Amino acid sequence: MGKLVVTGFVSIDGVHQAPGGPQEDDRDGFTQGGWSVPYGDEDFGRFMIEVFDRAGAFLLGRRTYDIFAAYWPQVTDPANPVAARLNGLPKYVVSTSLTDPAWQGTTVISKDLAEEVAAAKERTEGELQVHGSGDLVRSLLALDLVDTVHLLTFPVVLGAGHRLFEEGTVPTAFTHTGGRVTGAGVSIQSYDVVGRPRYGSYQD
């Protein structure tokens, strides 16, 4: 049985919208797409290769799936570690409207998210990885299906845009399992989900 692992890019103020390019996601007039790109140094690339090396399958929301499907199938170099895994491993996309995906190896999850994702985890050797897909991440947290989160915080404040953990996200507690900071200043921190938060008072 695989682990469900989320890798998320956020700004210091929590925005995760369109980190990779201006055209990725311009919802609500967002004009700052591509904000993560200036920080993509060798340390960042090395970490992402480590992540993809552990992949056994991918689980994506529809918007992220469409972004990936428009680009990665065109990258056919077998030496590219990201393309090789995205194109060669099973992919699950959560959608109620997609019926005939063109990207080879894609299965559509359209009905019972909890049941179908749990079954996908059971079938996966290695990690069932979620990249981007903010709406999906919040749904998976609410269903207690997430095992690990890699949170990459980039040294930029955007002041606008959709946040990864928006208001209404189910309260979730984590334990820190490791971290590093890249030469460009990206804080990469890894957390395992441990359940719901505990509360107390410093006045006791």
LOVO-13811 format. One record per residue: residue in one letter; x negated, z negated, y negated of N, C-alpha, C, CB in turn. Coordinates in steps of 0.02 Angstrom, whole numbers, padded with zeros to 5 digits, always signed. Glycine has a CB too. Example, Ala and Ser with C-alpha at 12.3 -4.5 7.8 and 13.67 -1.06 7.14 Angstrom:
BEGIN
a-00660-00390+00284-00615-00390+00225-00660-00390+00165-00565-00452+00224/s-00642-00354+00112-00684-00357+00053-00645-00394-00002-00704-00286+00030/
***
This chain:
BEGIN
m-00042+00000+00060+00000+00000+00000-00043+00000-00062+00047-00061-00001/g-00026+00042-00110-00066+00047-00170-00045-00003-00223-00061+00116-00198/k-00087-00009-00274-00072-00049-00333-00046-00003-00388-00134-00089-00357/l+00000-00028-00428+00023+00011-00485-00017-00011-00546+00101+00001-00497/v-00055+00035-00573-00103+00020-00626-00087+00062-00688-00176+00033-00603/v-00078+00028-00744-00063+00060-00808-00127+00064-00850-00008+00022-00847/t-00142+00122-00878-00196+00129-00926-00165+00151-00992-00250+00180-00901/g-00172+00108-01043-00139+00122-01107-00188+00122-01165-00085+00072-01120/f-00179+00170-01210-00219+00174-01272-00176+00147-01329-00243+00248-01286/v-00204+00101-01368-00167+00075-01426-00215+00068-01485-00134+00007-01409/s-00186+00072-01545-00222+00055-01606-00222-00021-01613-00190+00089-01669/i-00259-00047-01662-00260-00119-01673-00190-00145-01687-00306-00137-01731/d-00148-00105-01720-00079-00127-01733-00031-00105-01679-00056-00101-01800/g-00056-00088-01621-00014-00078-01562+00017-00010-01552+00039-00126-01565/v+00001+00039-01595+00031+00106-01589-00001+00142-01530+00022+00147-01655/h+00040+00176-01490+00013+00215-01435+00035+00288-01439+00035+00185-01368/q+00069+00307-01491+00097+00375-01497+00042+00426-01511+00149+00377-01554/a+00041+00479-01471-00002+00537-01483-00076+00521-01493+00023+00575-01542/p-00107+00485-01447-00178+00470-01458-00224+00530-01450-00200+00417-01410/g-00202+00581-01412-00248+00634-01393-00244+00698-01434-00236+00650-01324/g-00198+00704-01481-00195+00766-01520-00135+00769-01566-00193+00825-01473/p-00138+00808-01619-00084+00812-01668-00018+00836-01639-00104+00857-01724/q-00020+00877-01587+00042+00906-01561+00071+00867-01502+00029+00977-01539/e+00039+00813-01482+00063+00777-01423+00133+00749-01431+00015+00720-01406/d+00145+00715-01487+00208+00680-01496+00218+00667-01570+00209+00613-01455/d+00259+00708-01602+00271+00700-01674+00340+00671-01689+00263+00767-01709/r+00368+00634-01641+00433+00603-01653+00433+00562-01717+00452+00559-01593/d+00490+00563-01751+00500+00524-01812+00449+00541-01866+00496+00449-01796/g+00426+00603-01866+00381+00626-01918+00310+00599-01914+00409+00608-01983/f+00289+00578-01854+00222+00550-01846+00170+00605-01858+00213+00518-01776/t+00124+00593-01904+00075+00644-01923+00003+00625-01908+00081+00659-01997/q-00008+00572-01870-00076+00547-01859-00100+00557-01788-00079+00473-01877/g-00071+00605-01753-00091+00618-01685-00165+00636-01678-00049+00674-01656/g-00195+00612-01624-00266+00624-01613-00311+00569-01636-00286+00687-01646/w-00282+00511-01650-00320+00455-01680-00372+00425-01632-00273+00401-01702/s-00366+00436-01567-00416+00408-01521-00478+00452-01514-00384+00397-01452/v-00472+00515-01532-00524+00564-01517-00592+00547-01548-00502+00632-01541/p-00596+00524-01610-00662+00509-01639-00701+00455-01602-00654+00489-01710/y-00668+00418-01558-00700+00362-01523-00716+00379-01450-00656+00301-01526/g-00710+00442-01432-00720+00463-01363-00794+00474-01346-00682+00526-01349/d-00833+00420-01344-00904+00426-01330-00918+00423-01255-00943+00370-01366/e-00982+00420-01237-01001+00419-01166-00974+00358-01130-01076+00423-01159/d-00975+00301-01164-00949+00239-01132-00875+00247-01115-00958+00178-01179/f-00837+00275-01161-00766+00287-01149-00757+00336-01091-00732+00315-01213/g-00794+00390-01092-00789+00439-01038-00807+00410-00970-00833+00498-01052/r-00857+00368-00969-00878+00336-00907-00823+00292-00879-00943+00295-00917/f-00790+00254-00922-00736+00211-00899-00679+00252-00871-00711+00166-00955/m-00660+00305-00906-00604+00346-00883-00619+00379-00816-00587+00399-00934/i-00681+00399-00805-00700+00427-00740-00693+00374-00686-00772+00455-00741/e-00713+00312-00701-00705+00257-00653-00631+00248-00635-00733+00192-00682/v-00588+00251-00686-00516+00244-00674-00491+00299-00628-00477+00245-00740/f-00506+00361-00644-00480+00417-00604-00511+00418-00533-00494+00483-00639/d-00570+00391-00526-00600+00387-00459-00560+00343-00412-00671+00361-00464/r-00522+00296-00439-00482+00250-00398-00411+00275-00386-00479+00182-00431/a-00394+00332-00415-00325+00356-00410-00308+00380-00339-00313+00413-00459/g-00247+00363-00318-00219+00390-00257-00159+00434-00270-00201+00335-00209/a-00127+00422-00328-00069+00461-00350-00055+00442-00423-00005+00447-00305/f-00011+00481-00455+00004+00470-00525+00079+00464-00535-00024+00526-00569/l+00099+00419-00579+00169+00409-00598+00174+00417-00673+00195+00339-00574/l+00214+00464-00696+00215+00482-00766+00287+00486-00792+00179+00547-00778/g+00295+00468-00856+00357+00482-00890+00361+00556-00907+00364+00440-00953/r+00420+00580-00924+00429+00651-00934+00387+00679-00991+00503+00666-00947/r+00383+00643-01047+00345+00669-01104+00271+00676-01086+00354+00623-01165/t+00242+00624-01057+00172+00627-01037+00160+00680-00984+00148+00558-01012/y+00207+00685-00937+00201+00735-00885+00198+00805-00916+00260+00731-00836/d+00241+00819-00963+00241+00886-00995+00175+00899-01031+00300+00892-01044/i+00148+00848-01065+00083+00857-01099+00029+00872-01048+00066+00793-01139/f+00027+00834-00995-00025+00844-00943-00016+00912-00908-00022+00787-00891/a+00047+00929-00892+00060+00990-00854+00044+01052-00895+00132+00992-00832/a+00045+01047-00961+00029+01105-01003-00046+01117-01007+00057+01095-01072/y-00086+01067-00989-00159+01073-00997-00198+01072-00932-00183+01018-01042/w-00187+01021-00891-00233+01009-00835-00232+01062-00781-00218+00944-00805/p-00175+01094-00766-00179+01147-00715-00224+01205-00734-00109+01174-00701/q-00238+01212-00799-00282+01267-00822-00355+01249-00814-00267+01284-00895/v-00370+01185-00800-00439+01162-00791-00454+01166-00717-00451+01089-00820/t-00490+01217-00697-00499+01231-00625-00569+01216-00600-00484+01303-00611/d-00612+01188-00642-00679+01170-00622-00676+01112-00572-00723+01151-00683/p-00696+01122-00509-00691+01069-00459-00737+01010-00475-00708+01095-00390/a-00785+01019-00519-00830+00965-00538-00800+00920-00592-00896+00993-00562/n-00744+00939-00621-00711+00898-00671-00673+00843-00636-00664+00940-00717/p-00694+00779-00641-00665+00726-00600-00593+00710-00618-00705+00664-00606/v-00574+00721-00681-00505+00708-00701-00459+00763-00677-00500+00700-00778/a-00478+00826-00690-00437+00882-00669-00430+00884-00593-00467+00948-00694/a-00484+00871-00557-00482+00875-00484-00430+00827-00456-00551+00860-00454/r-00425+00769-00485-00378+00719-00459-00307+00732-00484-00399+00649-00480/l-00299+00749-00547-00232+00763-00571-00201+00824-00537-00233+00775-00647/n-00242+00874-00523-00215+00934-00491-00208+00926-00416-00259+00993-00507/g-00249+00884-00385-00250+00880-00313-00211+00823-00282-00319+00874-00291/l-00197+00770-00320-00163+00712-00293-00087+00715-00306-00191+00648-00322/p-00048+00677-00268+00024+00676-00280+00041+00651-00350+00059+00633-00228/k+00092+00681-00379+00116+00661-00445+00190+00647-00442+00100+00716-00498/y+00211+00592-00472+00282+00575-00477+00300+00575-00551+00297+00505-00444/v+00355+00607-00568+00378+00609-00637+00449+00582-00639+00375+00681-00667/v+00461+00536-00686+00528+00506-00693+00567+00547-00742+00523+00432-00716/s+00621+00579-00718+00661+00623-00761+00729+00634-00730+00625+00690-00772/t+00780+00637-00772+00847+00654-00748+00864+00727-00761+00898+00609-00781/s+00818+00763-00794+00834+00833-00811+00786+00883-00778+00831+00842-00886/l+00727+00862-00759+00680+00907-00726+00699+00916-00653+00607+00882-00733/t+00709+00978-00632+00731+00990-00563+00682+01032-00523+00798+01024-00563/d+00641+01072-00556+00597+01118-00520+00528+01119-00553+00627+01189-00518/p+00489+01065-00546+00425+01062-00580+00376+01114-00553+00394+00992-00572/a+00340+01145-00599+00293+01198-00579+00225+01171-00558+00284+01247-00637/w+00208+01112-00580+00143+01083-00564+00141+01062-00491+00127+01023-00610/q+00097+01092-00454+00094+01080-00382+00084+01007-00367+00037+01121-00351/g+00120+00983-00316+00113+00914-00294+00157+00864-00330+00043+00893-00301/t+00206+00889-00368+00249+00846-00407+00314+00829-00372+00265+00878-00474/t+00332+00766-00372+00397+00742-00348+00435+00711-00406+00388+00691-00290/v+00498+00728-00414+00539+00702-00468+00575+00639-00445+00590+00755-00493/i+00569+00586-00485+00607+00524-00474+00665+00524-00524+00562+00460-00482/s+00725+00527-00498+00782+00537-00544+00839+00487-00533+00809+00606-00536/k+00834+00444-00483+00891+00400-00468+00871+00327-00474+00917+00414-00397/d+00853+00296-00419+00839+00224-00419+00765+00213-00432+00860+00192-00352/l+00747+00197-00495+00677+00191-00514+00642+00137-00473+00671+00175-00589/a+00673+00079-00466+00641+00024-00430+00627+00043-00357+00685-00038-00433/e+00677+00071-00325+00670+00088-00254+00620+00144-00243+00738+00109-00225/e+00623+00196-00285+00580+00254-00275+00507+00239-00293+00605+00313-00315/v+00496+00199-00346+00428+00181-00364+00398+00134-00311+00425+00149-00433/a+00437+00087-00287+00413+00043-00234+00394+00084-00172+00467-00009-00216/a+00433+00134-00156+00417+00177-00099+00354+00217-00112+00475+00224-00083/a+00345+00240-00174+00284+00277-00191+00222+00233-00186+00289+00306-00262/k+00228+00171-00207+00173+00124-00200+00156+00114-00126+00190+00056-00232/e+00206+00109-00086+00196+00098-00014+00159+00157+00017+00263+00088+00022/r+00172+00217-00007+00141+00277+00021+00070+00290-00005+00184+00337+00007/t+00052+00257-00059-00010+00273-00094-00070+00234-00066-00003+00260-00168/e-00123+00270-00052-00187+00239-00036-00228+00238-00100-00225+00278+00022/g-00246+00179-00123-00280+00173-00188-00230+00154-00241-00314+00239-00206/e-00239+00180-00302-00197+00160-00358-00144+00213-00373-00240+00148-00419/l-00084+00189-00385-00031+00231-00414-00037+00221-00490+00042+00211-00387/q-00062+00271-00524-00083+00262-00594-00032+00289-00643-00150+00296-00605/v-00020+00250-00695+00022+00270-00751-00023+00279-00812+00079+00218-00765/h-00019+00337-00844-00056+00350-00905-00005+00367-00960-00108+00408-00895/g-00016+00341-01020+00033+00352-01073+00100+00323-01054+00040+00428-01088/s+00154+00363-01063+00219+00347-01034+00245+00279-01055+00216+00350-00959/g+00247+00266-01121+00266+00200-01145+00334+00176-01123+00263+00199-01219/d+00385+00219-01126+00452+00198-01105+00452+00178-01031+00503+00254-01118/l+00417+00217-00991+00413+00203-00920+00376+00137-00907+00378+00260-00884/v+00322+00125-00943+00284+00063-00934+00328+00003-00946+00224+00061-00981/r+00368+00005-00999+00412-00052-01014+00464-00061-00960+00445-00042-01082/s+00490-00006-00933+00538-00012-00878+00506-00041-00815+00569+00058-00862/l+00445-00020-00801+00410-00045-00741+00394-00119-00748+00346-00006-00730/l+00376-00141-00808+00365-00213-00819+00429-00253-00807+00337-00226-00890/a+00484-00226-00831+00548-00261-00822+00568-00266-00749+00603-00224-00860/l+00544-00220-00709+00560-00220-00637+00506-00255-00595+00568-00148-00613/d+00457-00284-00628+00402-00320-00594+00365-00274-00545+00429-00380-00556/l+00354-00212-00566+00319-00165-00523+00247-00153-00542+00356-00100-00523/v+00226-00178-00601+00158-00167-00625+00112-00220-00596+00155-00167-00702/d+00055-00199-00571+00005-00247-00546-00051-00259-00596-00025-00221-00481/t-00075-00206-00628-00134-00211-00671-00124-00168-00733-00198-00189-00634/v-00150-00192-00790-00149-00153-00852-00220-00149-00879-00101-00185-00905/h-00243-00088-00891-00305-00077-00929-00283-00059-01000-00350-00019-00898/l-00299-00102-01048-00278-00091-01117-00339-00073-01159-00242-00154-01145/l-00339-00013-01186-00394+00012-01227-00372+00009-01300-00416+00084-01207/t-00403-00035-01339-00385-00044-01409-00438-00011-01452-00379-00120-01426/f-00416+00038-01491-00460+00078-01533-00465+00047-01603-00436+00151-01537/p-00523+00049-01635-00533+00015-01699-00503+00053-01758-00606+00004-01711/v-00437+00059-01757-00402+00094-01811-00332+00063-01818-00397+00170-01796/v-00309+00056-01879-00241+00034-01894-00203+00095-01921-00239-00026-01945/l-00145+00109-01892-00108+00170-01910-00049+00155-01957-00083+00204-01848/g-00020+00097-01951+00034+00078-01996+00102+00109-01981+00015+00097-02064/a+00104+00154-01933+00168+00186-01914+00159+00215-01845+00189+00242-01965/g+00216+00226-01812+00213+00257-01745+00243+00211-01692+00142+00274-01727/h+00259+00240-01635+00288+00203-01580+00235+00158-01548+00319+00251-01528/r+00255+00097-01533+00209+00048-01504+00219+00044-01428+00219-00021-01535/l+00165+00027-01394+00170+00023-01321+00216-00034-01300+00100+00012-01290/f+00208-00092-01331+00251-00149-01315+00298-00160-01374+00209-00213-01300/e+00352-00122-01374+00400-00127-01428+00444-00188-01420+00443-00064-01430/e+00481-00204-01474+00528-00260-01471+00577-00248-01414+00565-00269-01538/g+00588-00300-01374+00632-00294-01316+00594-00287-01251+00676-00235-01325/t+00527-00278-01254+00487-00278-01193+00495-00345-01157+00413-00264-01209/v+00503-00343-01092+00512-00405-01054+00450-00449-01061+00526-00390-00979/p+00457-00512-01079+00399-00557-01084+00361-00559-01018+00421-00627-01105/t+00295-00549-01022+00254-00543-00963+00188-00579-00975+00241-00469-00945/a+00165-00617-00925+00101-00652-00930+00049-00615-00887+00108-00725-00908/f-00013-00618-00909-00068-00585-00875-00127-00633-00867-00089-00521-00915/t-00170-00616-00820-00235-00649-00816-00289-00597-00828-00244-00684-00747/h-00339-00615-00867-00392-00568-00886-00440-00560-00828-00429-00592-00950/t-00455-00499-00809-00498-00486-00751-00563-00452-00769-00461-00445-00701/g-00572-00431-00831-00635-00399-00849-00628-00361-00914-00659-00353-00795/g-00685-00346-00944-00682-00308-01006-00751-00286-01029-00651-00350-01060/r-00750-00240-01076-00810-00214-01107-00791-00184-01174-00845-00161-01060/v-00841-00171-01216-00831-00137-01279-00877-00077-01281-00844-00185-01339/t-00850-00019-01297-00891+00042-01299-00935+00043-01361-00846+00105-01297/g-00983+00087-01361-01027+00095-01419-00989+00113-01482-01078+00146-01405/a-00933+00148-01475-00892+00167-01532-00842+00113-01553-00854+00231-01517/g-00842+00057-01516-00800+00001-01536-00732-00003-01503-00790+00004-01607/v-00721+00034-01449-00658+00029-01413-00662-00031-01366-00643+00095-01373/s-00614-00077-01372-00611-00135-01329-00570-00118-01267-00579-00196-01366/i-00603-00121-01209-00570-00105-01145-00562-00170-01107-00612-00052-01104/q-00500-00191-01098-00486-00254-01065-00437-00242-01007-00457-00306-01115/s-00450-00276-00952-00409-00268-00892-00373-00333-00876-00453-00246-00832/y-00310-00327-00858-00268-00384-00845-00226-00373-00781-00222-00399-00905/d-00218-00426-00742-00170-00425-00687-00107-00462-00708-00201-00457-00623/v-00050-00435-00689+00014-00467-00704+00022-00529-00660+00073-00418-00693/v+00042-00585-00691+00052-00647-00653+00124-00672-00657+00005-00700-00677/g+00167-00638-00693+00237-00660-00696+00261-00669-00767+00246-00724-00657/r+00305-00717-00777+00331-00731-00844+00287-00782-00880+00404-00757-00839/p+00286-00779-00946+00246-00827-00983+00268-00899-00973+00248-00810-01057/r+00220-00945-00980+00235-01016-00984+00229-01038-01057+00188-01058-00937/y+00264-01091-01075+00265-01112-01145+00250-01186-01150+00334-01095-01176/g+00225-01206-01208+00210-01276-01220+00208-01288-01294+00144-01296-01187/s+00179-01345-01313+00174-01362-01384+00108-01398-01396+00233-01407-01407/y+00073-01379-01450+00011-01413-01468+00024-01482-01499-00030-01371-01516/q+00088-01498-01511+00105-01562-01540+00116-01615-01487+00167-01556-01582/d+00115-01596-01423+00126-01645-01369+00063-01689-01361+00143-01609-01302/
***
